[in-house]
């Protein structure tokens, strides 16, 4: 399964109202952490009622927890935008 | 001294600490570069810790902060966030407020310039 889909599947558990998972690896080709097959750099934009009202740190930690340490350890970069 | 003890010592003996890939003069990653560049531009005095130079620190800071990515910014011993959060806080003015509350000197005009350039 593509990593984008793995991330999306994990984040569905937060019941997001909107969710975008973007593989930005091509933007970082040749740069440190990039891999020949891509799937290294990801960006997530999410809006979820379960995240509303939390501090920024708590929002990010909730997303990190949902994605899971195992998956985060496999990728090089995880950019996150939590939308209000 | 264990890596965790070294981290505690560093964040208590420096008002502002950035755990990053590379150094403030020569960042080795775009995300570290963005945060270091912002702090440099705002004239913040800070200690840079290059996690690429020490694998124990690199792992220990992730455990200590309960945060999976680098860079990580600490102000007066308190974890502020990573690249996304620091960028958002810079653009919203919350970082100015935090630095003012913690009595850390910075150039307010430079912070305004960053916001103007990203408006």
N, CA and C atoms of all chains as a GROMACS GRO file, in nm:
protein
  609
    1UNK      N    1   0.086  -0.120   0.000
    1UNK     CA    2   0.000   0.000   0.000
    1UNK      C    3   0.090   0.124   0.000
    2UNK      N    4   0.059   0.223  -0.085
    2UNK     CA    5   0.139   0.347  -0.081
    2UNK      C    6   0.134   0.410   0.059
    3UNK      N    7   0.244   0.473   0.098
    3UNK     CA    8   0.252   0.533   0.232
    3UNK      C    9   0.143   0.638   0.251
    4UNK      N   10   0.114   0.712   0.144
    4UNK     CA   11   0.006   0.812   0.151
    4UNK      C   12  -0.124   0.747   0.200
    5UNK      N   13  -0.154   0.629   0.147
    5UNK     CA   14  -0.278   0.561   0.186
    5UNK      C   15  -0.269   0.507   0.328
    6UNK      N   16  -0.149   0.462   0.365
    6UNK     CA   17  -0.130   0.414   0.504
    6UNK      C   18  -0.157   0.528   0.602
    7UNK      N   19  -0.100   0.646   0.572
    7UNK     CA   20  -0.120   0.762   0.660
    7UNK      C   21  -0.268   0.799   0.665
    8UNK      N   22  -0.331   0.800   0.546
    8UNK     CA   23  -0.471   0.839   0.541
    8UNK      C   24  -0.557   0.743   0.624
    9UNK      N   25  -0.529   0.613   0.609
    9UNK     CA   26  -0.606   0.512   0.682
    9UNK      C   27  -0.595   0.532   0.833
   10UNK      N   28  -0.472   0.562   0.879
   10UNK     CA   29  -0.452   0.582   1.024
   10UNK      C   30  -0.525   0.708   1.072
   11UNK      N   31  -0.523   0.813   0.989
   11UNK     CA   32  -0.582   0.939   1.033
   11UNK      C   33  -0.735   0.939   1.026
   12UNK      N   34  -0.790   0.843   0.951
   12UNK     CA   35  -0.938   0.830   0.949
   12UNK      C   36  -0.991   0.801   1.089
   13UNK      N   37  -0.905   0.746   1.175
   13UNK     CA   38  -0.948   0.716   1.312
   13UNK      C   39  -0.979   0.843   1.392
   14UNK      N   40  -0.928   0.957   1.344
   14UNK     CA   41  -0.958   1.084   1.412
   14UNK      C   42  -1.091   1.144   1.362
   15UNK      N   43  -1.159   1.071   1.273
   15UNK     CA   44  -1.284   1.119   1.214
   15UNK      C   45  -1.273   1.262   1.159
   16UNK      N   46  -1.178   1.283   1.068
   16UNK     CA   47  -1.158   1.418   1.016
   16UNK      C   48  -1.274   1.465   0.929
   17UNK      N   49  -1.301   1.596   0.936
   17UNK     CA   50  -1.399   1.654   0.843
   17UNK      C   51  -1.332   1.676   0.708
   18UNK      N   52  -1.206   1.718   0.712
   18UNK     CA   53  -1.128   1.728   0.588
   18UNK      C   54  -0.991   1.667   0.615
   19UNK      N   55  -0.938   1.604   0.512
   19UNK     CA   56  -0.807   1.539   0.526
   19UNK      C   57  -0.738   1.535   0.391
   20UNK      N   58  -0.618   1.591   0.388
   20UNK     CA   59  -0.534   1.583   0.268
   20UNK      C   60  -0.401   1.523   0.309
   21UNK      N   61  -0.358   1.421   0.239
   21UNK     CA   62  -0.226   1.364   0.262
   21UNK      C   63  -0.150   1.373   0.130
   22UNK      N   64  -0.042   1.448   0.131
   22UNK     CA   65   0.030   1.478   0.007
   22UNK      C   66   0.172   1.422   0.015
   23UNK      N   67   0.212   1.349  -0.087
   23UNK     CA   68   0.349   1.300  -0.097
   23UNK      C   69   0.430   1.409  -0.168
   24UNK      N   70   0.514   1.476  -0.091
   24UNK     CA   71   0.595   1.586  -0.147
   24UNK      C   72   0.737   1.542  -0.178
   25UNK      N   73   0.758   1.410  -0.184
   25UNK     CA   74   0.894   1.358  -0.201
   25UNK      C   75   0.962   1.413  -0.326
   26UNK      N   76   0.884   1.430  -0.432
   26UNK     CA   77   0.944   1.476  -0.557
   26UNK      C   78   1.008   1.614  -0.541
   27UNK      N   79   0.951   1.695  -0.450
   27UNK     CA   80   1.006   1.830  -0.426
   27UNK      C   81   1.143   1.823  -0.360
   28UNK      N   82   1.172   1.708  -0.299
   28UNK     CA   83   1.295   1.695  -0.221
   28UNK      C   84   1.393   1.597  -0.284
   29UNK      N   85   1.368   1.560  -0.410
   29UNK     CA   86   1.455   1.463  -0.478
   29UNK      C   87   1.599   1.512  -0.475
   30UNK      N   88   1.689   1.423  -0.439
   30UNK     CA   89   1.831   1.459  -0.437
   30UNK      C   90   1.876   1.523  -0.308
   31UNK      N   91   1.778   1.562  -0.224
   31UNK     CA   92   1.810   1.628  -0.098
   31UNK      C   93   1.825   1.522   0.011
   32UNK      N   94   1.892   1.558   0.119
   32UNK     CA   95   1.914   1.464   0.230
   32UNK      C   96   1.782   1.402   0.274
   33UNK      N   97   1.780   1.272   0.291
   33UNK     CA   98   1.660   1.205   0.338
   33UNK      C   99   1.572   1.155   0.225
   34UNK      N  100   1.593   1.206   0.103
   34UNK     CA  101   1.515   1.160  -0.011
   34UNK      C  102   1.560   1.019  -0.048
   35UNK      N  103   1.467   0.940  -0.104
   35UNK     CA  104   1.502   0.803  -0.143
   35UNK      C  105   1.472   0.785  -0.291
   36UNK      N  106   1.541   0.692  -0.354
   36UNK     CA  107   1.521   0.671  -0.497
   36UNK      C  108   1.374   0.648  -0.531
   37UNK      N  109   1.303   0.572  -0.450
   37UNK     CA  110   1.163   0.541  -0.481
   37UNK      C  111   1.065   0.646  -0.431
   38UNK      N  112   1.114   0.756  -0.376
   38UNK     CA  113   1.024   0.858  -0.320
   38UNK      C  114   0.969   0.811  -0.186
   39UNK      N  115   0.847   0.854  -0.155
   39UNK     CA  116   0.779   0.818  -0.030
   39UNK      C  117   0.864   0.853   0.093
   40UNK      N  118   0.920   0.973   0.094
   40UNK     CA  119   1.006   1.016   0.205
   40UNK      C  120   0.948   1.138   0.277
   41UNK      N  121   0.890   1.229   0.200
   41UNK     CA  122   0.843   1.357   0.256
   41UNK      C  123   0.691   1.368   0.239
   42UNK      N  124   0.622   1.392   0.350
   42UNK     CA  125   0.477   1.399   0.344
   42UNK      C  126   0.424   1.524   0.413
   43UNK      N  127   0.310   1.569   0.364
   43UNK     CA  128   0.240   1.682   0.426
   43UNK      C  129   0.096   1.642   0.452
   44UNK      N  130   0.048   1.672   0.569
   44UNK     CA  131  -0.090   1.641   0.606
   44UNK      C  132  -0.161   1.771   0.641
   45UNK      N  133  -0.279   1.787   0.582
   45UNK     CA  134  -0.368   1.897   0.623
   45UNK      C  135  -0.495   1.831   0.676
   46UNK      N  136  -0.528   1.866   0.797
   46UNK     CA  137  -0.642   1.797   0.860
   46UNK      C  138  -0.728   1.895   0.939
   47UNK      N  139  -0.857   1.870   0.933
   47UNK     CA  140  -0.949   1.940   1.023
   47UNK      C  141  -1.037   1.833   1.088
   48UNK      N  142  -1.039   1.832   1.219
   48UNK     CA  143  -1.117   1.730   1.289
   48UNK      C  144  -1.173   1.790   1.417
   49UNK      N  145  -1.299   1.757   1.444
   49UNK     CA  146  -1.362   1.808   1.566
   49UNK      C  147  -1.286   1.760   1.690
   50UNK      N  148  -1.231   1.639   1.679
   50UNK     CA  149  -1.160   1.582   1.795
   50UNK      C  150  -1.033   1.660   1.828
   51UNK      N  151  -0.986   1.743   1.733
   51UNK     CA  152  -0.863   1.822   1.758
   51UNK      C  153  -0.895   1.965   1.802
   52UNK      N  154  -1.019   2.007   1.778
   52UNK     CA  155  -1.055   2.146   1.808
   52UNK      C  156  -1.044   2.170   1.958
   53UNK      N  157  -0.995   2.287   1.993
   53UNK     CA  158  -0.988   2.320   2.136
   53UNK      C  159  -0.861   2.272   2.203
   54UNK      N  160  -0.783   2.190   2.134
   54UNK     CA  161  -0.655   2.147   2.191
   54UNK      C  162  -0.547   2.250   2.160
   55UNK      N  163  -0.442   2.254   2.242
   55UNK     CA  164  -0.328   2.339   2.210
   55UNK      C  165  -0.261   2.285   2.084
   56UNK      N  166  -0.177   2.368   2.023
   56UNK     CA  167  -0.106   2.322   1.902
   56UNK      C  168  -0.024   2.196   1.930
   57UNK      N  169   0.047   2.198   2.043
   57UNK     CA  170   0.128   2.080   2.075
   57UNK      C  171   0.040   1.956   2.089
   58UNK      N  172  -0.073   1.972   2.156
   58UNK     CA  173  -0.162   1.858   2.178
   58UNK      C  174  -0.222   1.810   2.046
   59UNK      N  175  -0.254   1.904   1.957
   59UNK     CA  176  -0.307   1.865   1.825
   59UNK      C  177  -0.204   1.781   1.749
   60UNK      N  178  -0.082   1.832   1.747
   60UNK     CA  179   0.023   1.760   1.673
   60UNK      C  180   0.050   1.624   1.737
   61UNK      N  181   0.051   1.621   1.871
   61UNK     CA  182   0.078   1.493   1.937
   61UNK      C  183  -0.033   1.391   1.908
   62UNK      N  184  -0.158   1.440   1.901
   62UNK     CA  185  -0.270   1.348   1.871
   62UNK      C  186  -0.255   1.291   1.730
   63UNK      N  187  -0.211   1.376   1.636
   63UNK     CA  188  -0.190   1.328   1.499
   63UNK      C  189  -0.072   1.232   1.492
   64UNK      N  190   0.038   1.268   1.561
   64UNK     CA  191   0.154   1.177   1.564
   64UNK      C  192   0.113   1.041   1.620
   65UNK      N  193   0.032   1.043   1.727
   65UNK     CA  194  -0.008   0.917   1.790
   65UNK      C  195  -0.094   0.835   1.695
   66UNK      N  196  -0.183   0.903   1.621
   66UNK     CA  197  -0.271   0.832   1.528
   66UNK      C  198  -0.191   0.769   1.414
   67UNK      N  199  -0.092   0.841   1.365
   67UNK     CA  200  -0.009   0.788   1.256
   67UNK      C  201   0.079   0.674   1.309
   68UNK      N  202   0.128   0.692   1.430
   68UNK     CA  203   0.206   0.584   1.493
   68UNK      C  204   0.354   0.598   1.475
   69UNK      N  205   0.428   0.560   1.577
   69UNK     CA  206   0.574   0.576   1.577
   69UNK      C  207   0.639   0.491   1.469
   70UNK      N  208   0.584   0.374   1.444
   70UNK     CA  209   0.645   0.283   1.347
   70UNK      C  210   0.646   0.348   1.207
   71UNK      N  211   0.531   0.405   1.167
   71UNK     CA  212   0.525   0.467   1.035
   71UNK      C  213   0.610   0.594   1.030
   72UNK      N  214   0.603   0.675   1.136
   72UNK     CA  215   0.681   0.799   1.138
   72UNK      C  216   0.831   0.770   1.129
   73UNK      N  217   0.873   0.658   1.185
   73UNK     CA  218   1.015   0.624   1.182
   73UNK      C  219   1.059   0.584   1.041
   74UNK      N  220   0.963   0.543   0.957
   74UNK     CA  221   0.996   0.499   0.822
   74UNK      C  222   1.011   0.614   0.723
   75UNK      N  223   0.955   0.730   0.756
   75UNK     CA  224   0.959   0.840   0.660
   75UNK      C  225   1.056   0.948   0.710
   76UNK      N  226   1.095   1.036   0.618
   76UNK     CA  227   1.197   1.134   0.655
   76UNK      C  228   1.136   1.263   0.710
   77UNK      N  229   1.022   1.301   0.653
   77UNK     CA  230   0.965   1.430   0.693
   77UNK      C  231   0.814   1.423   0.699
   78UNK      N  232   0.758   1.487   0.801
   78UNK     CA  233   0.613   1.486   0.822
   78UNK      C  234   0.570   1.628   0.858
   79UNK      N  235   0.524   1.700   0.758
   79UNK     CA  236   0.476   1.836   0.782
   79UNK      C  237   0.327   1.830   0.812
   80UNK      N  238   0.284   1.912   0.907
   80UNK     CA  239   0.146   1.901   0.953
   80UNK      C  240   0.081   2.038   0.966
   81UNK      N  241  -0.037   2.049   0.904
   81UNK     CA  242  -0.117   2.171   0.920
   81UNK      C  243  -0.252   2.128   0.976
   82UNK      N  244  -0.279   2.171   1.098
   82UNK     CA  245  -0.409   2.144   1.159
   82UNK      C  246  -0.496   2.267   1.135
   83UNK      N  247  -0.605   2.248   1.060
   83UNK     CA  248  -0.688   2.362   1.024
   83UNK      C  249  -0.795   2.384   1.129
   84UNK      N  250  -0.823   2.510   1.159
   84UNK     CA  251  -0.921   2.538   1.265
   84UNK      C  252  -1.064   2.506   1.219
   85UNK      N  253   2.762   1.154   3.184
   85UNK     CA  254   2.627   1.212   3.182
   85UNK      C  255   2.546   1.146   3.069
   86UNK      N  256   2.424   1.105   3.098
   86UNK     CA  257   2.342   1.044   2.992
   86UNK      C  258   2.295   1.152   2.895
   87UNK      N  259   2.246   1.107   2.780
   87UNK     CA  260   2.198   1.203   2.679
   87UNK      C  261   2.083   1.287   2.735
   88UNK      N  262   1.994   1.224   2.811
   88UNK     CA  263   1.880   1.297   2.870
   88UNK      C  264   1.932   1.404   2.967
   89UNK      N  265   2.031   1.368   3.048
   89UNK     CA  266   2.089   1.466   3.142
   89UNK      C  267   2.154   1.582   3.066
   90UNK      N  268   2.221   1.548   2.956
   90UNK     CA  269   2.282   1.654   2.874
   90UNK      C  270   2.176   1.749   2.819
   91UNK      N  271   2.064   1.693   2.775
   91UNK     CA  272   1.955   1.775   2.721
   91UNK      C  273   1.901   1.866   2.830
   92UNK      N  274   1.875   1.808   2.950
   92UNK     CA  275   1.822   1.889   3.061
   92UNK      C  276   1.919   2.002   3.096
   93UNK      N  277   2.046   1.968   3.096
   93UNK     CA  278   2.147   2.068   3.130
   93UNK      C  279   2.148   2.180   3.026
   94UNK      N  280   2.138   2.141   2.898
   94UNK     CA  281   2.142   2.240   2.790
   94UNK      C  282   2.021   2.334   2.793
   95UNK      N  283   1.902   2.277   2.818
   95UNK     CA  284   1.783   2.362   2.812
   95UNK      C  285   1.762   2.444   2.939
   96UNK      N  286   1.835   2.409   3.046
   96UNK     CA  287   1.823   2.493   3.165
   96UNK      C  288   1.933   2.599   3.169
   97UNK      N  289   2.044   2.574   3.100
   97UNK     CA  290   2.153   2.673   3.106
   97UNK      C  291   2.152   2.768   2.986
   98UNK      N  292   2.057   2.749   2.893
   98UNK     CA  293   2.041   2.842   2.780
   98UNK      C  294   1.894   2.882   2.770
   99UNK      N  295   1.868   3.012   2.751
   99UNK     CA  296   1.729   3.058   2.744
   99UNK      C  297   1.656   2.998   2.624
  100UNK      N  298   1.725   2.992   2.512
  100UNK     CA  299   1.664   2.940   2.389
  100UNK      C  300   1.757   2.836   2.329
  101UNK      N  301   1.701   2.719   2.299
  101UNK     CA  302   1.781   2.610   2.240
  101UNK      C  303   1.706   2.554   2.120
  102UNK      N  304   1.779   2.539   2.010
  102UNK     CA  305   1.720   2.474   1.892
  102UNK      C  306   1.797   2.344   1.866
  103UNK      N  307   1.725   2.232   1.880
  103UNK     CA  308   1.780   2.103   1.840
  103UNK      C  309   1.752   2.090   1.691
  104UNK      N  310   1.858   2.077   1.612
  104UNK     CA  311   1.843   2.086   1.467
  104UNK      C  312   1.939   1.994   1.394
  105UNK      N  313   1.915   1.979   1.264
  105UNK     CA  314   2.009   1.907   1.180
  105UNK      C  315   2.104   2.009   1.119
  106UNK      N  316   2.230   1.997   1.154
  106UNK     CA  317   2.329   2.096   1.112
  106UNK      C  318   2.343   2.202   1.219
  107UNK      N  319   2.402   2.314   1.180
  107UNK     CA  320   2.424   2.423   1.274
  107UNK      C  321   2.349   2.547   1.226
  108UNK      N  322   2.341   2.647   1.314
  108UNK     CA  323   2.267   2.768   1.275
  108UNK      C  324   2.334   2.837   1.156
  109UNK      N  325   2.466   2.821   1.145
  109UNK     CA  326   2.536   2.879   1.029
  109UNK      C  327   2.520   2.792   0.904
  110UNK      N  328   2.511   2.660   0.924
  110UNK     CA  329   2.501   2.570   0.810
  110UNK      C  330   2.401   2.458   0.839
  111UNK      N  331   2.271   2.491   0.826
  111UNK     CA  332   2.168   2.389   0.849
  111UNK      C  333   2.177   2.280   0.742
  112UNK      N  334   2.142   2.157   0.781
  112UNK     CA  335   2.152   2.043   0.689
  112UNK      C  336   2.015   1.991   0.646
  113UNK      N  337   1.911   2.069   0.671
  113UNK     CA  338   1.775   2.022   0.640
  113UNK      C  339   1.689   2.147   0.626
  114UNK      N  340   1.596   2.143   0.531
  114UNK     CA  341   1.513   2.261   0.503
  114UNK      C  342   1.429   2.305   0.622
  115UNK      N  343   1.382   2.208   0.701
  115UNK     CA  344   1.296   2.243   0.814
  115UNK      C  345   1.377   2.309   0.926
  116UNK      N  346   1.496   2.252   0.952
  116UNK     CA  347   1.585   2.313   1.051
  116UNK      C  348   1.628   2.452   1.003
  117UNK      N  349   1.653   2.461   0.873
  117UNK     CA  350   1.698   2.587   0.814
  117UNK      C  351   1.593   2.696   0.831
  118UNK      N  352   1.465   2.658   0.816
  118UNK     CA  353   1.359   2.758   0.827
  118UNK      C  354   1.352   2.817   0.968
  119UNK      N  355   1.360   2.729   1.068
  119UNK     CA  356   1.349   2.777   1.206
  119UNK      C  357   1.475   2.856   1.246
  120UNK      N  358   1.592   2.801   1.213
  120UNK     CA  359   1.717   2.871   1.246
  120UNK      C  360   1.722   3.006   1.175
  121UNK      N  361   1.681   3.007   1.048
  121UNK     CA  362   1.682   3.132   0.971
  121UNK      C  363   1.593   3.238   1.033
  122UNK      N  364   1.475   3.196   1.082
  122UNK     CA  365   1.383   3.289   1.146
  122UNK      C  366   1.442   3.347   1.273
  123UNK      N  367   1.499   3.259   1.355
  123UNK     CA  368   1.559   3.305   1.482
  123UNK      C  369   1.678   3.396   1.453
  124UNK      N  370   1.759   3.358   1.354
  124UNK     CA  371   1.875   3.441   1.318
  124UNK      C  372   1.827   3.580   1.275
  125UNK      N  373   1.726   3.581   1.188
  125UNK     CA  374   1.676   3.707   1.135
  125UNK      C  375   1.617   3.794   1.246
  126UNK      N  376   1.554   3.729   1.344
  126UNK     CA  377   1.492   3.803   1.455
  126UNK      C  378   1.593   3.838   1.564
  127UNK      N  379   1.718   3.801   1.541
  127UNK     CA  380   1.823   3.840   1.634
  127UNK      C  381   1.813   3.772   1.770
  128UNK      N  382   1.752   3.655   1.773
  128UNK     CA  383   1.741   3.581   1.900
  128UNK      C  384   1.875   3.513   1.930
  129UNK      N  385   1.922   3.529   2.052
  129UNK     CA  386   2.041   3.456   2.095
  129UNK      C  387   1.998   3.316   2.135
  130UNK      N  388   2.055   3.216   2.068
  130UNK     CA  389   2.015   3.079   2.102
  130UNK      C  390   2.129   2.983   2.084
  131UNK      N  391   2.115   2.871   2.153
  131UNK     CA  392   2.212   2.762   2.144
  131UNK      C  393   2.161   2.662   2.040
  132UNK      N  394   2.245   2.631   1.942
  132UNK     CA  395   2.208   2.529   1.844
  132UNK      C  396   2.274   2.396   1.881
  133UNK      N  397   2.195   2.291   1.879
  133UNK     CA  398   2.248   2.156   1.906
  133UNK      C  399   2.229   2.074   1.779
  134UNK      N  400   2.340   2.034   1.720
  134UNK     CA  401   2.336   1.957   1.595
  134UNK      C  402   2.315   1.809   1.628
  135UNK      N  403   2.192   1.760   1.603
  135UNK     CA  404   2.163   1.620   1.640
  135UNK      C  405   2.233   1.522   1.546
  136UNK      N  406   2.275   1.569   1.429
  136UNK     CA  407   2.345   1.480   1.337
  136UNK      C  408   2.484   1.444   1.390
  137UNK      N  409   2.534   1.526   1.484
  137UNK     CA  410   2.668   1.502   1.538
  137UNK      C  411   2.665   1.406   1.655
  138UNK      N  412   2.545   1.369   1.701
  138UNK     CA  413   2.536   1.282   1.820
  138UNK      C  414   2.407   1.199   1.813
  139UNK      N  415   2.422   1.074   1.776
  139UNK     CA  416   2.304   0.987   1.757
  139UNK      C  417   2.228   0.965   1.888
  140UNK      N  418   2.299   0.966   2.002
  140UNK     CA  419   2.231   0.949   2.131
  140UNK      C  420   2.139   1.067   2.160
  141UNK      N  421   2.190   1.188   2.135
  141UNK     CA  422   2.107   1.308   2.155
  141UNK      C  423   1.991   1.308   2.056
  142UNK      N  424   2.018   1.266   1.934
  142UNK     CA  425   1.913   1.265   1.830
  142UNK      C  426   1.793   1.182   1.875
  143UNK      N  427   1.820   1.064   1.933
  143UNK     CA  428   1.710   0.980   1.980
  143UNK      C  429   1.653   1.033   2.112
  144UNK      N  430   1.743   1.077   2.201
  144UNK     CA  431   1.698   1.117   2.335
  144UNK      C  432   1.606   1.240   2.330
  145UNK      N  433   1.632   1.332   2.237
  145UNK     CA  434   1.549   1.453   2.234
  145UNK      C  435   1.408   1.417   2.186
  146UNK      N  436   1.398   1.318   2.098
  146UNK     CA  437   1.265   1.274   2.054
  146UNK      C  438   1.188   1.212   2.171
  147UNK      N  439   1.258   1.133   2.252
  147UNK     CA  440   1.194   1.071   2.368
  147UNK      C  441   1.159   1.176   2.473
  148UNK      N  442   1.256   1.265   2.499
  148UNK     CA  443   1.237   1.364   2.605
  148UNK      C  444   1.118   1.456   2.576
  149UNK      N  445   1.108   1.500   2.450
  149UNK     CA  446   1.001   1.593   2.412
  149UNK      C  447   0.872   1.519   2.378
  150UNK      N  448   0.879   1.388   2.362
  150UNK     CA  449   0.766   1.311   2.308
  150UNK      C  450   0.725   1.372   2.174
  151UNK      N  451   0.824   1.384   2.087
  151UNK     CA  452   0.804   1.452   1.958
  151UNK      C  453   0.892   1.381   1.855
  152UNK      N  454   0.837   1.340   1.741
  152UNK     CA  455   0.912   1.250   1.652
  152UNK      C  456   1.005   1.317   1.552
  153UNK      N  457   0.997   1.448   1.542
  153UNK     CA  458   1.073   1.513   1.433
  153UNK      C  459   1.168   1.619   1.486
  154UNK      N  460   1.263   1.655   1.400
  154UNK     CA  461   1.360   1.761   1.425
  154UNK      C  462   1.334   1.867   1.317
  155UNK      N  463   1.342   1.995   1.345
  155UNK     CA  464   1.392   2.063   1.463
  155UNK      C  465   1.294   2.066   1.580
  156UNK      N  466   1.347   2.100   1.697
  156UNK     CA  467   1.267   2.121   1.817
  156UNK      C  468   1.319   2.244   1.889
  157UNK      N  469   1.225   2.335   1.920
  157UNK     CA  470   1.263   2.460   1.986
  157UNK      C  471   1.223   2.458   2.134
  158UNK      N  472   1.318   2.496   2.218
  158UNK     CA  473   1.292   2.513   2.362
  158UNK      C  474   1.316   2.658   2.400
  159UNK      N  475   1.225   2.714   2.481
  159UNK     CA  476   1.244   2.848   2.536
  159UNK      C  477   1.229   2.838   2.687
  160UNK      N  478   1.332   2.880   2.758
  160UNK     CA  479   1.334   2.875   2.906
  160UNK      C  480   1.293   2.736   2.956
  161UNK      N  481   1.350   2.634   2.895
  161UNK     CA  482   1.328   2.498   2.941
  161UNK      C  483   1.198   2.434   2.896
  162UNK      N  484   1.117   2.512   2.822
  162UNK     CA  485   0.986   2.461   2.783
  162UNK      C  486   0.983   2.431   2.632
  163UNK      N  487   0.931   2.315   2.596
  163UNK     CA  488   0.921   2.278   2.456
  163UNK      C  489   0.815   2.362   2.386
  164UNK      N  490   0.852   2.428   2.278
  164UNK     CA  491   0.758   2.514   2.204
  164UNK      C  492   0.696   2.438   2.088
  165UNK      N  493   0.779   2.365   2.012
  165UNK     CA  494   0.725   2.290   1.899
  165UNK      C  495   0.830   2.266   1.793
  166UNK      N  496   0.785   2.211   1.681
  166UNK     CA  497   0.872   2.185   1.568
  166UNK      C  498   0.856   2.293   1.461
  167UNK      N  499   0.899   2.262   1.342
  167UNK     CA  500   0.902   2.361   1.234
  167UNK      C  501   0.763   2.420   1.204
  168UNK      N  502   0.663   2.332   1.193
  168UNK     CA  503   0.529   2.382   1.157
  168UNK      C  504   0.475   2.477   1.263
  169UNK      N  505   0.486   2.437   1.389
  169UNK     CA  506   0.430   2.517   1.498
  169UNK      C  507   0.506   2.649   1.512
  170UNK      N  508   0.640   2.644   1.504
  170UNK     CA  509   0.718   2.767   1.519
  170UNK      C  510   0.688   2.862   1.403
  171UNK      N  511   0.672   2.806   1.282
  171UNK     CA  512   0.638   2.890   1.167
  171UNK      C  513   0.502   2.957   1.186
  172UNK      N  514   0.404   2.876   1.227
  172UNK     CA  515   0.269   2.933   1.250
  172UNK      C  516   0.273   3.041   1.358
  173UNK      N  517   0.349   3.014   1.464
  173UNK     CA  518   0.356   3.110   1.575
  173UNK      C  519   0.430   3.238   1.534
  174UNK      N  520   0.528   3.224   1.446
  174UNK     CA  521   0.600   3.342   1.397
  174UNK      C  522   0.504   3.430   1.317
  175UNK      N  523   0.427   3.366   1.229
  175UNK     CA  524   0.339   3.441   1.140
  175UNK      C  525   0.219   3.499   1.214
  176UNK      N  526   0.176   3.435   1.324
  176UNK     CA  527   0.059   3.485   1.397
  176UNK      C  528   0.097   3.587   1.504
  177UNK      N  529   0.227   3.597   1.532
  177UNK     CA  530   0.270   3.688   1.639
  177UNK      C  531   0.277   3.620   1.775
  178UNK      N  532   0.236   3.495   1.782
  178UNK     CA  533   0.239   3.424   1.912
  178UNK      C  534   0.382   3.401   1.961
  179UNK      N  535   0.475   3.387   1.865
  179UNK     CA  536   0.614   3.367   1.907
  179UNK      C  537   0.667   3.495   1.973
  180UNK      N  538   0.632   3.611   1.916
  180UNK     CA  539   0.670   3.738   1.978
  180UNK      C  540   0.620   3.742   2.122
  181UNK      N  541   0.492   3.705   2.137
  181UNK     CA  542   0.429   3.709   2.269
  181UNK      C  543   0.501   3.617   2.367
  182UNK      N  544   0.533   3.498   2.320
  182UNK     CA  545   0.602   3.400   2.404
  182UNK      C  546   0.738   3.455   2.448
  183UNK      N  547   0.813   3.510   2.350
  183UNK     CA  548   0.946   3.562   2.382
  183UNK      C  549   0.936   3.680   2.479
  184UNK      N  550   0.834   3.763   2.458
  184UNK     CA  551   0.814   3.876   2.550
  184UNK      C  552   0.779   3.826   2.690
  185UNK      N  553   0.688   3.729   2.697
  185UNK     CA  554   0.647   3.673   2.827
  185UNK      C  555   0.766   3.611   2.900
  186UNK      N  556   0.854   3.547   2.821
  186UNK     CA  557   0.968   3.478   2.882
  186UNK      C  558   1.091   3.570   2.896
  187UNK      N  559   1.070   3.697   2.856
  187UNK     CA  560   1.177   3.797   2.867
  187UNK      C  561   1.303   3.757   2.790
  188UNK      N  562   1.279   3.713   2.667
  188UNK     CA  563   1.388   3.682   2.575
  188UNK      C  564   1.395   3.794   2.471
  189UNK      N  565   1.514   3.854   2.456
  189UNK     CA  566   1.528   3.968   2.365
  189UNK      C  567   1.519   3.923   2.219
  190UNK      N  568   1.454   4.005   2.137
  190UNK     CA  569   1.450   3.980   1.992
  190UNK      C  570   1.414   4.111   1.924
  191UNK      N  571   1.434   4.112   1.792
  191UNK     CA  572   1.408   4.232   1.714
  191UNK      C  573   1.265   4.228   1.660
  192UNK      N  574   1.180   4.308   1.720
  192UNK     CA  575   1.038   4.309   1.682
  192UNK      C  576   1.018   4.354   1.536
  193UNK      N  577   1.099   4.449   1.492
  193UNK     CA  578   1.088   4.496   1.353
  193UNK      C  579   1.115   4.382   1.256
  194UNK      N  580   1.216   4.299   1.290
  194UNK     CA  581   1.248   4.186   1.203
  194UNK      C  582   1.132   4.087   1.198
  195UNK      N  583   1.069   4.064   1.312
  195UNK     CA  584   0.953   3.974   1.316
  195UNK      C  585   0.841   4.029   1.229
  196UNK      N  586   0.821   4.162   1.236
  196UNK     CA  587   0.717   4.225   1.152
  196UNK      C  588   0.752   4.210   1.003
  197UNK      N  589   0.880   4.220   0.972
  197UNK     CA  590   0.924   4.203   0.832
  197UNK      C  591   0.894   4.063   0.781
  198UNK      N  592   0.915   3.962   0.867
  198UNK     CA  593   0.884   3.824   0.826
  198UNK      C  594   0.735   3.813   0.796
  199UNK      N  595   0.653   3.873   0.884
  199UNK     CA  596   0.508   3.865   0.863
  199UNK      C  597   0.467   3.940   0.736
  200UNK      N  598   0.526   4.055   0.714
  200UNK     CA  599   0.493   4.134   0.595
  200UNK      C  600   0.530   4.056   0.468
  201UNK      N  601   0.644   3.988   0.474
  201UNK     CA  602   0.691   3.915   0.355
  201UNK      C  603   0.606   3.791   0.326
  202UNK      N  604   0.534   3.744   0.429
  202UNK     CA  605   0.454   3.622   0.412
  202UNK      C  606   0.304   3.651   0.415
  203UNK      N  607   0.269   3.778   0.410
  203UNK     CA  608   0.127   3.814   0.418
  203UNK      C  609   0.056   3.780   0.287
   0.00000   0.00000   0.00000
